[in-house]
Amino acid sequence: MSLHVGRRWALSLCVLLLAATAAVAYAQSEGKGYAPTEGQPGKDVIWLPTRETVADKMLGLARVTPQDYLIDLGSGDGRLVIAAAKRGARALGIEYNPDLVELSKRNAVAEGVAGATQFVKADIFESDFSQASVITMFLLPDLNLKLRPKLLQLKPGTRVVSNTFAMADWIPDETAEVGGECATYCTALLWIVPANVDGEWNLGSGRLALSQTFQTISGAFGPAGKRAPIRDGKLVGDRIAFAVDDVTYTGRVQGNVMQGEFRSPRGTGAWSATRVGPR
């Protein structure tokens, strides 16, 4: 009797252990209990989380508000998406690691912002983020550069903010450092996607010829054979500013039309320009 009871107990214990092992395996397959480690390999980069202080600096630099739709490229454990949602924004995280995606969803639930967040398993280079008003990322410079053409096609005024890493000769519009105990990866860089104004424009009785390098513009304005160089040319999203001689022009770009106000020692007035030919 004693031996028989022992065998039954051993069999029951074995069944329980197998069930527990299966439950752990299932939980891990669903992302439950998953704990990423800093430096673990990913598809294109190792995983390093953005520090909370840096995330706050990035969102502050981008001036995130409840009117924004933020997309985080390579969203990791979801902390930037969650931080944006806490500021009232809608936010999406695109992450290639499915375990991190599931972890992000649980973190959003725990932080009470599941309704304002979404996380998807996808390749950022194959994803559509054209609806974003803010893009955040913590990627290496070569990946930033690879993304740059797509970022420049976003709606003018879209804010792009990166943790530490730049985009070659596309100079940031603003840069901010995180002080205190932050020792590495402590810089937030902001770009504002500029409108496309490169080319020829009819402005009043003259031609405005513009050459654009990201948010900086140069060129000349005037009638044929008498064009004067423009100076202080600048784009901030769809807002344009430049000067010709003692006249300053400010305005907004809407596709193939620009319009705004000019100022000179002789007075002020309205101006408008239309693009000559296709963009």
Backbone as JSON, one array per atom type, in Angstrom:
{
  "sequence": "MSLHVGRRWALSLCVLLLAATAAVAYAQSEGKGYAPTEGQPGKDVIWLPTRETVADKMLGLARVTPQDYLIDLGSGDGRLVIAAAKRGARALGIEYNPDLVELSKRNAVAEGVAGATQFVKADIFESDFSQASVITMFLLPDLNLKLRPKLLQLKPGTRVVSNTFAMADWIPDETAEVGGECATYCTALLWIVPANVDGEWNLGSGRLALSQTFQTISGAFGPAGKRAPIRDGKLVGDRIAFAVDDVTYTGRVQGNVMQGEFRSPRGTGAWSATRVGPR",
  "N": [[0.84, -1.19, 0.0], [1.85, 1.26, 0.81], [3.96, 1.63, -1.06], [2.49, 1.73, -3.39], [0.94, 4.08, -3.05], [3.02, 5.95, -3.04], [3.96, 5.77, -5.68], [1.73, 6.75, -7.05], [1.71, 9.36, -6.06], [4.16, 10.3, -7.04], [3.64, 10.15, -9.75], [1.59, 12.01, -9.97], [2.98, 14.31, -9.21], [4.8, 14.5, -11.28], [3.08, 15.02, -13.43], [2.11, 17.51, -12.63], [4.46, 19.03, -12.71], [5.08, 18.91, -15.43], [2.86, 20.25, -16.44], [3.24, 22.77, -15.31], [5.64, 23.51, -16.53], [4.81, 23.61, -19.19], [3.0, 25.7, -18.97], [4.69, 27.85, -18.34], [6.22, 27.93, -20.67], [4.22, 28.56, -22.5], [3.43, 31.06, -21.53], [5.77, 32.52, -21.93], [5.89, 32.39, -24.67], [3.79, 34.01, -25.27], [4.79, 36.4, -24.52], [4.58, 37.0, -21.84], [5.96, 37.7, -18.72], [8.34, 38.23, -19.84], [11.54, 39.62, -19.84], [13.51, 42.01, -21.03], [17.02, 42.51, -21.7], [19.52, 44.99, -21.36], [21.44, 45.76, -24.19], [20.89, 43.48, -25.6], [20.7, 41.67, -28.7], [19.08, 42.98, -31.65], [17.03, 43.44, -34.59], [18.25, 45.43, -36.27], [19.73, 46.95, -34.52], [21.25, 46.86, -31.23], [19.36, 46.45, -28.18], [18.77, 49.23, -26.31], [17.34, 50.97, -23.78], [15.71, 54.16, -23.87], [16.48, 56.61, -21.53], [14.31, 57.7, -18.88], [14.43, 60.42, -18.26], [15.55, 61.45, -20.56], [13.63, 60.75, -22.43], [11.53, 62.4, -21.57], [12.73, 64.88, -22.11], [12.96, 64.73, -24.91], [10.25, 64.63, -25.7], [9.4, 67.05, -24.69], [10.99, 68.82, -26.19], [9.91, 68.37, -28.69], [7.48, 69.45, -28.24], [5.06, 68.09, -27.54], [1.59, 67.62, -27.57], [-1.92, 67.12, -26.6], [-3.09, 67.15, -29.09], [-1.52, 65.76, -30.81], [-0.27, 63.04, -32.83], [1.81, 60.58, -32.21], [4.5, 58.61, -33.41], [6.65, 56.08, -32.59], [9.67, 54.89, -33.65], [10.96, 51.8, -33.59], [10.2, 50.87, -30.91], [10.76, 49.46, -28.58], [10.4, 48.73, -25.17], [8.22, 50.31, -24.97], [8.26, 52.74, -23.62], [8.53, 55.46, -24.5], [6.26, 55.82, -26.06], [4.29, 55.42, -24.12], [4.91, 57.53, -22.38], [4.29, 59.69, -24.05], [1.54, 59.3, -24.34], [0.74, 59.84, -21.76], [0.94, 62.53, -21.79], [-1.27, 63.19, -23.1], [-1.37, 62.67, -25.82], [-2.15, 60.71, -28.76], [-0.58, 57.61, -29.51], [1.71, 55.5, -31.24], [3.64, 52.57, -31.31], [6.21, 51.11, -33.16], [7.7, 48.09, -33.49], [10.09, 45.51, -33.93], [10.59, 43.18, -32.49], [8.63, 40.68, -31.25], [8.19, 39.94, -28.57], [8.87, 42.22, -27.14], [6.87, 43.88, -28.08], [4.56, 42.73, -26.93], [5.25, 43.05, -24.24], [5.25, 45.85, -24.12], [2.54, 46.41, -24.48], [1.48, 45.37, -22.11], [2.78, 47.02, -20.29], [1.62, 49.47, -20.96], [-1.01, 49.03, -20.18], [-0.6, 48.73, -17.42], [0.18, 51.3, -16.8], [-2.06, 52.72, -17.26], [-2.77, 53.75, -19.79], [-3.62, 52.35, -21.97], [-5.72, 52.73, -23.76], [-4.97, 54.9, -25.3], [-2.81, 54.14, -26.7], [-0.97, 52.15, -29.08], [0.61, 49.21, -30.24], [2.64, 47.66, -32.61], [3.96, 44.84, -34.33], [6.41, 45.16, -36.54], [8.47, 46.03, -39.39], [10.33, 48.93, -39.39], [11.24, 50.11, -41.71], [9.54, 49.3, -43.61], [7.16, 50.32, -42.98], [4.25, 52.47, -42.78], [4.29, 55.69, -41.78], [3.11, 58.09, -42.26], [1.01, 59.52, -41.19], [1.75, 60.62, -38.83], [2.29, 63.28, -36.5], [4.4, 63.68, -34.93], [7.55, 62.15, -34.82], [9.51, 59.81, -33.15], [12.74, 58.48, -32.24], [15.44, 56.2, -31.55], [17.97, 55.41, -32.89], [20.76, 54.16, -34.82], [23.2, 56.29, -36.54], [23.47, 55.54, -39.31], [21.09, 54.25, -39.8], [19.26, 56.28, -39.3], [19.94, 57.9, -41.45], [19.2, 56.29, -43.56], [16.47, 56.33, -43.21], [15.93, 58.96, -43.7], [15.12, 60.05, -46.34], [12.42, 59.24, -46.43], [11.39, 60.47, -44.17], [11.63, 63.15, -44.9], [9.6, 63.35, -46.7], [7.34, 63.55, -45.25], [4.49, 65.36, -43.94], [4.89, 68.88, -44.12], [6.13, 70.51, -41.24], [5.92, 68.39, -39.53], [7.33, 66.99, -36.63], [10.46, 65.66, -35.89], [12.23, 63.75, -33.68], [15.21, 62.76, -32.15], [17.05, 60.51, -30.11], [20.15, 61.33, -29.3], [21.53, 60.56, -31.81], [22.37, 61.87, -35.01], [21.46, 63.18, -38.33], [23.38, 63.28, -40.48], [24.11, 65.75, -42.86], [21.72, 67.08, -42.57], [20.91, 69.43, -40.56], [20.0, 69.71, -37.13], [17.06, 71.5, -36.03], [16.76, 72.24, -33.41], [18.55, 71.55, -30.38], [18.95, 69.78, -27.34], [20.32, 69.21, -24.14], [20.44, 66.71, -21.6], [20.96, 67.05, -18.26], [22.31, 66.5, -14.98], [22.35, 63.26, -13.58], [22.59, 61.87, -15.9], [24.69, 60.23, -18.1], [25.42, 59.05, -20.57], [24.15, 59.0, -23.94], [22.41, 61.28, -23.88], [21.3, 63.4, -25.26], [18.88, 65.3, -26.97], [17.6, 65.71, -30.18], [16.05, 67.79, -32.53], [14.21, 67.95, -35.52], [12.36, 69.81, -37.89], [10.19, 69.02, -40.33], [10.68, 70.4, -43.48], [8.83, 72.41, -45.87], [8.68, 71.88, -49.43], [10.31, 73.98, -51.51], [11.99, 74.34, -53.57], [13.05, 75.63, -56.68], [11.5, 77.58, -59.37], [9.53, 80.55, -58.98], [6.71, 82.64, -59.57], [6.52, 85.89, -58.53], [4.76, 88.58, -58.03], [5.83, 91.04, -60.29], [8.19, 89.82, -60.8], [10.64, 87.11, -60.84], [11.17, 84.51, -58.57], [13.78, 82.65, -57.7], [14.6, 79.74, -56.16], [16.83, 77.83, -54.21], [17.15, 74.96, -52.37], [18.33, 73.55, -49.36], [17.48, 71.31, -47.32], [16.17, 72.89, -44.53], [17.2, 75.34, -45.17], [17.36, 78.08, -47.4], [18.38, 79.57, -50.48], [19.01, 81.92, -53.18], [17.6, 84.07, -55.74], [15.85, 87.14, -56.6], [13.73, 89.0, -58.73], [13.19, 90.97, -61.78], [13.94, 89.67, -65.09], [17.38, 89.51, -65.69], [17.94, 91.36, -63.73], [18.08, 90.39, -61.17], [18.22, 90.21, -57.64], [20.19, 88.89, -54.97], [18.81, 86.68, -52.52], [18.67, 86.69, -48.93], [19.19, 85.33, -45.62], [17.45, 83.16, -45.8], [15.0, 80.87, -44.77], [13.27, 77.96, -43.67], [10.69, 76.82, -41.63], [9.02, 74.18, -41.11], [6.06, 74.69, -42.79], [6.4, 77.38, -42.88], [7.92, 80.25, -44.22], [10.72, 82.41, -44.63], [12.54, 85.18, -45.84], [14.85, 87.61, -47.18], [15.2, 90.4, -49.38], [17.3, 92.78, -50.51], [16.27, 95.6, -48.76], [13.89, 94.56, -47.98], [11.82, 92.4, -46.2], [10.41, 89.17, -46.25], [7.77, 87.19, -45.11], [5.87, 84.22, -44.65], [3.59, 81.55, -45.6], [3.77, 78.26, -46.96], [1.85, 76.5, -49.24], [1.7, 73.87, -50.88], [1.89, 74.52, -54.2], [1.73, 77.22, -53.89], [2.67, 80.24, -52.3], [2.21, 82.6, -49.71], [1.99, 85.72, -47.92], [3.31, 88.29, -45.81], [5.07, 91.3, -46.53], [7.71, 93.47, -45.42], [9.13, 96.69, -45.33], [11.26, 99.65, -45.18], [9.54, 101.45, -46.3], [6.99, 100.6, -45.86], [4.35, 98.14, -45.37], [2.88, 95.1, -46.7], [0.89, 92.72, -48.59], [1.95, 89.63, -50.08], [2.23, 87.19, -52.68], [3.07, 84.1, -54.23], [3.43, 81.88, -57.0], [4.23, 78.61, -58.04], [6.36, 77.89, -60.77], [5.76, 75.7, -63.23], [5.98, 72.05, -62.75], [6.64, 70.51, -59.51]],
  "CA": [[0.0, 0.0, 0.0], [2.74, 2.4, 0.91], [4.66, 1.77, -2.32], [1.48, 2.09, -4.38], [0.64, 5.49, -2.82], [4.2, 6.71, -3.48], [3.97, 5.83, -7.14], [0.67, 7.67, -7.47], [2.16, 10.72, -5.72], [5.22, 10.65, -7.99], [3.01, 10.37, -11.06], [0.88, 13.29, -9.89], [3.99, 15.38, -9.2], [5.34, 14.6, -12.65], [2.06, 15.68, -14.24], [2.08, 18.91, -12.23], [5.67, 19.68, -13.22], [4.92, 19.05, -16.89], [1.87, 21.3, -16.68], [3.86, 24.05, -14.98], [6.61, 23.8, -17.6], [4.05, 24.01, -20.37], [2.42, 27.02, -18.72], [5.77, 28.82, -18.47], [6.56, 28.04, -22.1], [3.14, 29.28, -23.17], [3.5, 32.46, -21.11], [6.89, 33.15, -22.61], [5.55, 32.54, -26.08], [2.88, 35.14, -25.37], [5.48, 37.6, -24.07], [4.35, 37.21, -20.43], [7.14, 37.42, -17.93], [9.54, 38.53, -20.63], [12.34, 40.73, -19.29], [14.64, 42.28, -21.92], [18.27, 42.94, -21.07], [20.21, 46.01, -22.14], [22.49, 45.24, -25.05], [20.49, 42.28, -26.34], [20.66, 41.96, -30.14], [17.81, 43.16, -32.33], [17.12, 43.29, -36.05], [19.24, 46.36, -36.82], [20.52, 47.53, -33.44], [21.03, 46.25, -29.93], [18.32, 47.15, -27.44], [19.12, 50.1, -25.19], [16.17, 51.81, -23.54], [15.87, 55.59, -23.65], [16.25, 56.98, -20.14], [13.07, 58.44, -18.68], [14.71, 61.86, -18.34], [15.79, 61.78, -21.97], [12.31, 60.67, -23.08], [10.82, 63.64, -21.23], [13.37, 65.97, -22.85], [12.59, 64.58, -26.32], [8.84, 65.01, -25.88], [9.33, 68.48, -24.45], [11.58, 69.5, -27.33], [8.93, 68.24, -29.79], [6.27, 70.16, -27.81], [3.95, 67.15, -27.72], [0.34, 68.04, -26.95], [-3.01, 66.18, -26.85], [-3.49, 67.18, -30.51], [-0.51, 65.06, -31.61], [-0.22, 61.59, -33.05], [3.23, 60.27, -32.18], [4.92, 57.26, -33.77], [8.0, 55.78, -32.14], [10.28, 53.91, -34.55], [11.78, 50.95, -32.75], [9.64, 51.37, -29.65], [11.29, 48.73, -27.44], [9.44, 48.37, -24.13], [7.06, 51.19, -25.06], [8.29, 53.85, -22.65], [8.28, 56.76, -25.13], [4.84, 55.83, -26.44], [3.53, 55.59, -22.88], [5.14, 58.9, -21.9], [3.52, 60.59, -24.91], [0.13, 59.13, -24.01], [0.51, 60.53, -20.48], [0.81, 63.95, -22.11], [-2.55, 63.35, -23.78], [-1.28, 62.38, -27.24], [-2.29, 59.33, -29.24], [0.78, 57.19, -29.82], [1.9, 54.17, -31.82], [5.01, 52.05, -31.3], [6.54, 50.1, -34.17], [8.8, 47.31, -32.93], [10.26, 44.25, -34.67], [10.64, 42.07, -31.54], [7.25, 40.46, -30.78], [8.14, 39.91, -27.11], [8.84, 43.62, -26.69], [5.54, 44.4, -28.4], [3.64, 42.28, -25.89], [5.65, 43.71, -23.01], [4.79, 47.24, -24.22], [1.1, 46.42, -24.27], [1.24, 45.19, -20.68], [3.23, 48.24, -19.61], [0.62, 50.51, -21.2], [-2.15, 48.71, -19.3], [-0.19, 49.02, -16.05], [0.29, 52.76, -16.65], [-3.38, 53.3, -17.45], [-2.89, 54.48, -21.06], [-3.82, 51.38, -23.05], [-6.66, 53.25, -24.74], [-4.35, 55.93, -26.14], [-1.59, 53.6, -27.29], [-1.03, 50.96, -29.93], [1.92, 48.66, -30.52], [2.57, 46.69, -33.69], [5.18, 44.16, -34.71], [6.63, 45.5, -37.95], [9.77, 46.59, -39.79], [10.13, 50.37, -39.56], [11.57, 50.51, -43.08], [8.43, 48.89, -44.47], [5.94, 50.83, -42.32], [3.71, 53.77, -43.16], [4.1, 56.58, -40.64], [2.81, 59.39, -42.86], [-0.03, 60.22, -40.44], [2.29, 61.13, -37.58], [2.7, 64.68, -36.37], [5.69, 63.6, -34.25], [8.28, 60.9, -34.94], [10.62, 59.67, -32.21], [13.59, 57.34, -32.56], [16.75, 56.03, -30.91], [18.58, 54.51, -33.87], [22.12, 54.54, -35.18], [23.24, 57.29, -37.6], [23.24, 55.0, -40.65], [19.66, 53.97, -39.92], [18.63, 57.6, -39.45], [20.19, 58.36, -42.81], [18.38, 55.45, -44.43], [15.08, 56.78, -43.04], [15.81, 60.39, -43.98], [14.26, 60.4, -47.49], [11.02, 59.03, -46.08], [11.04, 61.5, -43.21], [11.5, 64.42, -45.61], [8.35, 63.32, -47.46], [6.22, 63.75, -44.34], [3.83, 66.66, -44.03], [5.68, 69.96, -43.54], [5.79, 70.8, -39.86], [6.08, 67.2, -38.71], [8.52, 67.07, -35.8], [11.23, 64.42, -35.78], [13.15, 63.94, -32.56], [16.09, 61.6, -32.01], [17.92, 60.39, -28.96], [21.61, 61.36, -29.49], [22.12, 60.37, -33.13], [21.98, 62.89, -35.97], [21.15, 62.75, -39.69], [24.4, 63.8, -41.39], [24.09, 67.18, -43.14], [20.45, 67.7, -42.18], [21.23, 69.98, -39.25], [18.8, 69.84, -36.28], [16.53, 72.83, -35.74], [17.03, 72.49, -31.99], [19.25, 70.49, -29.64], [18.87, 69.98, -25.89], [21.07, 68.24, -23.34], [19.91, 66.31, -20.3], [22.03, 67.12, -17.27], [22.14, 65.65, -13.81], [23.07, 62.0, -13.52], [22.65, 61.26, -17.24], [26.09, 60.21, -18.51], [25.54, 58.69, -21.98], [22.91, 59.08, -24.71], [21.68, 62.3, -23.11], [21.01, 64.53, -26.13], [17.67, 65.26, -27.79], [17.75, 66.51, -31.4], [14.76, 68.02, -33.17], [14.1, 68.48, -36.88], [11.0, 70.11, -38.34], [10.17, 68.71, -41.77], [10.39, 71.63, -44.22], [8.11, 72.36, -47.15], [9.53, 71.84, -50.63], [10.16, 75.23, -52.26], [13.06, 74.39, -54.56], [12.61, 75.89, -58.04], [11.14, 78.94, -59.81], [8.23, 81.03, -58.56], [6.28, 83.97, -59.99], [6.18, 86.74, -57.39], [4.5, 89.9, -58.59], [6.37, 91.23, -61.63], [9.51, 89.21, -60.89], [10.81, 85.68, -60.63], [11.88, 84.1, -57.37], [14.47, 81.38, -57.94], [15.01, 79.24, -54.86], [17.61, 76.61, -54.08], [16.86, 74.53, -51.01], [19.06, 72.48, -48.69], [16.67, 71.05, -46.13], [15.42, 74.06, -44.07], [17.9, 76.55, -45.58], [17.12, 78.42, -48.8], [19.12, 80.66, -51.1], [18.48, 82.19, -54.51], [17.56, 85.45, -56.21], [14.52, 87.62, -56.94], [13.65, 90.22, -59.51], [12.92, 90.77, -63.21], [15.03, 89.03, -65.83], [18.6, 90.31, -65.84], [18.14, 92.3, -62.6], [17.74, 89.7, -59.93], [19.06, 90.46, -56.46], [20.26, 87.67, -54.14], [18.07, 86.66, -51.27], [19.48, 86.37, -47.76], [18.47, 84.89, -44.42], [16.37, 82.28, -46.18], [14.77, 79.85, -43.75], [11.99, 77.28, -43.6], [10.32, 76.09, -40.42], [7.81, 73.51, -41.56], [5.49, 75.37, -43.95], [6.64, 78.81, -42.74], [9.09, 80.67, -44.97], [11.17, 83.78, -44.41], [13.74, 85.57, -46.57], [14.96, 89.05, -47.4], [15.82, 90.88, -50.61], [17.66, 94.18, -50.23], [15.77, 96.03, -47.46], [12.53, 94.03, -47.83], [11.73, 91.07, -45.62], [9.2, 88.43, -46.61], [7.39, 86.05, -44.27], [4.61, 83.66, -45.13], [3.39, 80.11, -45.51], [3.8, 77.5, -48.21], [0.78, 75.53, -49.4], [1.9, 73.22, -52.17], [2.45, 75.36, -55.26], [1.42, 78.62, -53.6], [3.18, 80.85, -51.07], [1.66, 83.93, -49.49], [2.29, 86.25, -46.6], [3.44, 89.74, -45.65], [6.41, 91.87, -46.66], [7.97, 94.7, -44.68], [10.27, 97.48, -45.77], [11.19, 101.0, -44.59], [8.48, 102.22, -46.95], [5.67, 100.13, -45.47], [4.08, 96.7, -45.38], [1.85, 94.69, -47.64], [0.73, 91.28, -48.81], [2.61, 89.08, -51.26], [1.93, 85.79, -52.99], [3.88, 83.55, -55.32], [2.99, 80.6, -57.51], [5.32, 77.84, -58.61], [6.44, 77.81, -62.24], [5.97, 74.32, -63.65], [5.82, 71.03, -61.71], [7.68, 70.41, -58.48]],
  "C": [[0.88, 1.24, 0.0], [3.44, 2.65, -0.42], [3.69, 2.23, -3.4], [1.12, 3.58, -4.26], [1.8, 6.37, -3.3], [4.25, 6.84, -4.99], [2.91, 6.8, -7.66], [1.08, 9.11, -7.21], [3.22, 11.2, -6.71], [4.63, 10.95, -9.36], [2.29, 11.71, -11.07], [1.85, 14.46, -9.94], [4.56, 15.6, -10.59], [4.37, 15.34, -13.56], [2.02, 17.16, -13.93], [3.28, 19.67, -12.78], [5.59, 19.9, -14.73], [3.95, 20.17, -17.21], [2.46, 22.68, -16.4], [4.86, 24.47, -16.05], [5.91, 24.28, -18.85], [3.46, 25.4, -20.19], [3.47, 28.11, -18.86], [6.13, 29.04, -19.93], [5.49, 28.82, -22.84], [3.19, 30.76, -22.82], [4.62, 33.18, -21.81], [6.59, 33.36, -24.08], [4.59, 33.7, -26.3], [3.51, 36.44, -24.91], [5.34, 37.85, -22.58], [5.59, 36.82, -19.64], [8.43, 37.72, -18.65], [10.24, 39.74, -20.06], [13.54, 40.96, -20.21], [15.86, 42.73, -21.13], [18.96, 43.95, -21.97], [21.36, 45.38, -22.93], [22.1, 44.0, -25.83], [20.34, 42.62, -27.82], [19.24, 42.1, -30.65], [18.01, 43.01, -33.82], [18.23, 44.15, -36.64], [20.17, 46.94, -35.77], [20.36, 46.67, -32.19], [19.96, 47.07, -29.19], [18.92, 47.91, -26.28], [17.93, 51.01, -24.94], [16.55, 53.28, -23.38], [15.58, 55.89, -22.18], [14.99, 57.83, -20.02], [13.3, 59.94, -18.8], [14.94, 62.31, -19.77], [14.47, 61.73, -22.74], [11.52, 61.94, -22.81], [11.4, 64.83, -22.0], [12.99, 65.92, -24.33], [11.16, 65.05, -26.56], [8.65, 66.5, -25.64], [9.87, 69.28, -25.62], [10.63, 69.47, -28.53], [7.61, 68.93, -29.48], [5.01, 69.31, -28.04], [2.75, 67.62, -26.92], [-0.74, 66.98, -27.21], [-3.48, 66.17, -28.31], [-2.58, 66.32, -31.38], [-0.79, 63.57, -31.73], [1.25, 61.25, -33.2], [3.46, 58.83, -32.59], [6.38, 57.1, -33.38], [8.55, 54.65, -32.99], [11.29, 53.08, -33.78], [11.44, 51.2, -31.3], [10.04, 50.57, -28.42], [10.22, 48.34, -26.45], [8.28, 49.35, -24.03], [7.12, 52.45, -24.23], [8.03, 55.21, -23.28], [6.82, 56.9, -25.55], [3.98, 56.1, -25.21], [3.68, 57.0, -22.34], [4.36, 59.92, -22.73], [2.03, 60.52, -24.58], [-0.2, 59.83, -22.68], [0.42, 62.04, -20.67], [-0.48, 64.23, -22.9], [-2.54, 63.01, -25.25], [-1.73, 60.94, -27.53], [-0.91, 58.88, -29.71], [0.82, 55.74, -30.29], [3.37, 53.79, -31.71], [5.18, 50.98, -32.35], [7.8, 49.4, -33.71], [8.88, 45.95, -33.63], [10.2, 43.02, -33.75], [9.24, 41.83, -30.97], [7.14, 40.41, -29.26], [8.11, 41.32, -26.53], [7.49, 44.26, -26.98], [4.55, 44.01, -27.3], [3.96, 42.91, -24.54], [5.15, 45.16, -22.99], [3.29, 47.34, -23.95], [0.77, 46.27, -22.79], [1.66, 46.43, -19.9], [2.21, 49.37, -19.77], [-0.62, 50.29, -20.33], [-1.81, 49.1, -17.86], [-0.13, 50.52, -15.78], [-1.02, 53.47, -16.93], [-3.58, 54.06, -18.75], [-3.11, 53.54, -22.24], [-4.74, 51.93, -24.14], [-6.08, 54.28, -25.68], [-3.12, 55.43, -26.87], [-1.88, 52.39, -28.17], [0.39, 50.52, -30.2], [1.78, 47.59, -31.6], [3.95, 46.1, -33.93], [5.38, 44.4, -36.2], [8.06, 46.0, -38.14], [9.57, 48.08, -40.06], [10.38, 50.82, -41.0], [10.48, 50.1, -44.07], [7.1, 49.42, -43.95], [5.55, 52.19, -42.86], [3.53, 54.61, -41.9], [3.78, 57.99, -41.11], [1.76, 60.17, -42.08], [0.49, 60.85, -39.16], [2.49, 62.64, -37.64], [4.04, 64.78, -35.63], [6.26, 62.2, -34.46], [9.38, 60.91, -33.89], [11.43, 58.44, -32.57], [14.89, 57.38, -31.77], [17.45, 54.97, -31.73], [20.0, 54.99, -34.16], [22.12, 55.51, -36.36], [22.97, 56.74, -39.0], [21.78, 54.65, -40.87], [18.86, 55.26, -40.05], [18.75, 58.08, -40.89], [19.36, 57.56, -43.82], [16.92, 55.88, -44.38], [14.86, 58.19, -43.57], [14.96, 60.73, -45.21], [12.77, 60.27, -47.18], [10.54, 60.09, -45.1], [10.8, 62.84, -43.9], [10.24, 64.48, -46.48], [7.13, 63.51, -46.57], [5.66, 65.16, -44.48], [4.72, 67.74, -43.42], [5.19, 70.33, -42.14], [5.84, 69.6, -38.94], [7.38, 67.3, -37.92], [9.16, 65.69, -35.68], [12.26, 64.62, -34.68], [13.9, 62.63, -32.3], [16.84, 61.67, -30.69], [19.36, 60.28, -29.47], [22.08, 61.39, -30.93], [21.51, 61.29, -34.18], [21.66, 62.29, -37.33], [22.07, 63.45, -40.69], [24.23, 65.3, -41.59], [22.72, 67.83, -42.99], [20.61, 68.16, -40.74], [19.96, 70.1, -38.41], [18.36, 71.3, -36.14], [16.77, 73.22, -34.29], [17.74, 71.28, -31.39], [19.16, 70.81, -28.16], [19.61, 68.86, -25.19], [20.35, 67.96, -22.03], [21.07, 66.3, -19.33], [21.84, 66.12, -16.15], [22.97, 64.39, -13.9], [23.17, 61.31, -14.88], [24.07, 61.37, -17.77], [26.27, 59.9, -20.0], [24.17, 58.72, -22.64], [21.94, 60.06, -24.04], [21.3, 63.52, -23.94], [19.73, 64.29, -26.92], [17.86, 66.2, -28.98], [16.42, 66.59, -32.13], [14.93, 68.57, -34.58], [12.62, 68.75, -37.16], [10.99, 69.94, -39.85], [9.8, 69.96, -42.56], [9.54, 71.38, -45.46], [9.12, 72.32, -48.28], [9.29, 73.11, -51.44], [11.2, 75.36, -53.37], [12.49, 74.64, -55.96], [12.25, 77.35, -58.29], [9.71, 79.28, -59.4], [7.96, 82.4, -59.19], [5.85, 84.75, -58.75], [6.02, 88.16, -57.91], [5.03, 90.0, -60.01], [7.74, 90.59, -61.81], [9.47, 87.71, -60.7], [11.63, 85.45, -59.36], [12.47, 82.73, -57.63], [15.05, 80.9, -56.61], [15.79, 77.94, -54.99], [17.54, 76.19, -52.62], [17.79, 73.42, -50.57], [18.39, 72.27, -47.34], [15.92, 72.32, -45.71], [16.09, 75.38, -44.44], [17.66, 76.81, -47.06], [18.0, 79.6, -49.21], [18.51, 80.9, -52.47], [18.51, 83.66, -54.85], [16.14, 85.81, -56.59], [14.62, 88.91, -57.75], [13.28, 89.93, -60.95], [14.15, 90.18, -63.9], [16.2, 90.0, -65.99], [18.87, 91.25, -64.68], [17.82, 91.65, -61.26], [18.76, 90.02, -58.83], [19.08, 89.19, -55.61], [19.38, 87.79, -52.91], [19.03, 86.3, -50.14], [18.58, 85.95, -46.62], [17.29, 83.99, -44.76], [16.22, 81.11, -45.22], [13.37, 79.27, -43.87], [11.84, 76.63, -42.24], [8.98, 75.43, -40.71], [7.3, 74.18, -42.83], [5.67, 76.89, -43.88], [7.95, 79.19, -43.42], [9.43, 82.12, -44.62], [12.44, 84.01, -45.23], [13.73, 87.08, -46.75], [15.62, 89.32, -48.74], [16.05, 92.38, -50.44], [17.13, 94.56, -48.84], [14.33, 95.56, -47.21], [12.6, 92.63, -47.24], [10.37, 90.46, -45.95], [8.99, 87.3, -45.6], [6.07, 85.51, -44.8], [4.55, 82.16, -44.93], [3.33, 79.5, -46.9], [2.65, 76.5, -48.19], [0.89, 74.92, -50.78], [2.59, 74.13, -53.16], [2.15, 76.84, -55.08], [2.1, 79.03, -52.3], [2.52, 82.21, -50.93], [1.94, 84.39, -48.07], [2.38, 87.76, -46.62], [4.89, 90.16, -45.91], [6.49, 93.16, -45.85], [9.21, 95.38, -45.24], [10.2, 98.84, -45.08], [10.06, 101.84, -45.16], [7.08, 101.75, -46.59], [5.57, 98.61, -45.51], [3.0, 96.38, -46.4], [1.81, 93.18, -47.77], [1.49, 90.86, -50.06], [2.16, 87.64, -51.47], [2.77, 85.37, -54.18], [3.32, 82.2, -55.73], [4.16, 79.9, -58.2], [5.22, 77.8, -60.14], [6.73, 76.37, -62.61], [5.82, 73.35, -62.48], [6.95, 71.06, -60.71], [8.69, 69.36, -58.87]]
}
